[in-house]
Amino acid sequence: MTINPNNHARDGGRASSQMEIEAVAHIAAMFGWQTHLGHLTSGGTFANLEALWVAGQLAPGKRVLASDQAHYTHNRISAVLQLPFASVASDQQGRMELNALEDELRQGDVGTVVATLGSTALGSVDPLPEILALRDRYGFRVHVDAAYGGYFRLIADALDTPARLAFETIDQADSIVVDPHKHGLQPYGCGCVLFRDPSVGRFYKHDSPYTYFTSHELHLGEISLECSRAGASAVALWATQQLLPLTPAASSRAASRPDAVPPWNSTGACAMTGDLLPSQPHPNLILSCGRFKPAPRRRALGLRNKFSPIALRSTYTWR
Ligand SMILES: Cc1ncc(COP(=O)(O)O)c(C=O)c1O
């Protein structure tokens, strides 16, 4: 296990489990949480599944709502969990429409609202402060899917006001998902789910007579739906965060790389293909694909002017 650690139990990944606990705590602190329950997952989909699973344990049979710009997997995850799902219309900027949301809430059967902070197609940011205010009136759980946008918390000051306010209130969500394998500079698969209330760990309680021998400390398998999980992902994330701590300074270093290009050019055409986009997007956040500088081997192969099939990813903000 020393060369292939398994973070299910400390028995299989003593150092890598500790690294996961530390790395996840740093991510939680980025969102303003000093206490939390959380762990890494194979990716955003599984992380969202865990968040909605806990939500379903707390409000069995109640509906899950997400905007029509939310990731398609929320509908499918809800079906797997046998929770009714409904899609809420979004406005012209791709943000959840609050009147449409309140129409659904008036029906009195909503257990969870998924707020997307950084939608996959548009980079739009749902109006989290207003959704939280509705939570006070109607009583539901707020899950933030920041799989793609979560690291923008570090540069919230640079965003437009609605997006900034959404990231500044993210600490009031009940659960958050962020994907280190998106803007956290990690290889696949590395997602992360976080819960504000550590007591939801009770839902994960199980007996496992064949693991958990060598330590009385928490084993991550005790708070995860998956059994075996790659310790290597935790080691890589921990090392990255040591090198580039989760601070605004480190994130702007990553974003200001000279090889980063925005995905749209000034005429509204896709920067990579030149195709005209159907409409000019006005996203709150932009994910850009980067140009690889020609490496000697690529040059030798005559690939000098082609994009690498493995796009570098970096962040841009849009006022
Ligand atoms: C907002 C959002 N949620 C969830 C997902 C799913 O994440 P994954 O592909 O890591 O399962 C994505 C992926 O693009 C996403 O953008």
The ligand as an SDF file (V2000), in Angstrom:
LIG
                    3D

 16 16  0  0  0  0  0  0  0  0999 V2000
  -21.1630   22.7390  -12.5640 C   0  0  0  0  0  0  0  0  0  0  0  0
  -20.7480   21.3050  -12.7500 C   0  0  0  0  0  0  0  0  0  0  0  0
  -21.2280   20.3670  -11.9120 N   0  0  0  0  0  0  0  0  0  0  0  0
  -20.8730   19.0810  -12.0260 C   0  0  0  0  0  0  0  0  0  0  0  0
  -20.0390   18.6550  -13.0330 C   0  0  0  0  0  0  0  0  0  0  0  0
  -19.6770   17.2030  -13.1430 C   0  0  0  0  0  0  0  0  0  0  0  0
  -18.3540   17.0250  -12.7520 O   0  0  0  0  0  0  0  0  0  0  0  0
  -17.5180   15.7360  -13.1730 P   0  0  0  0  0  0  0  0  0  0  0  0
  -17.3820   15.7850  -14.6590 O   0  0  0  0  0  0  0  0  0  0  0  0
  -16.2220   15.9080  -12.4500 O   0  0  0  0  0  0  0  0  0  0  0  0
  -18.2640   14.5250  -12.7190 O   0  0  0  0  0  0  0  0  0  0  0  0
  -19.5150   19.5820  -13.9370 C   0  0  0  0  0  0  0  0  0  0  0  0
  -18.6280   19.1670  -15.0190 C   0  0  0  0  0  0  0  0  0  0  0  0
  -18.3230   19.8990  -15.9240 O   0  0  0  0  0  0  0  0  0  0  0  0
  -19.8750   20.9500  -13.7820 C   0  0  0  0  0  0  0  0  0  0  0  0
  -19.4140   21.9030  -14.6120 O   0  0  0  0  0  0  0  0  0  0  0  0
  1  2  1  0
  2  3  1  0
  2 15  2  0
  3  4  2  0
  4  5  1  0
  5  6  1  0
  5 12  2  0
  6  7  1  0
  7  8  1  0
  8  9  2  0
  8 10  1  0
  8 11  1  0
 12 13  1  0
 12 15  1  0
 13 14  2  0
 15 16  1  0
M  END
$$$$
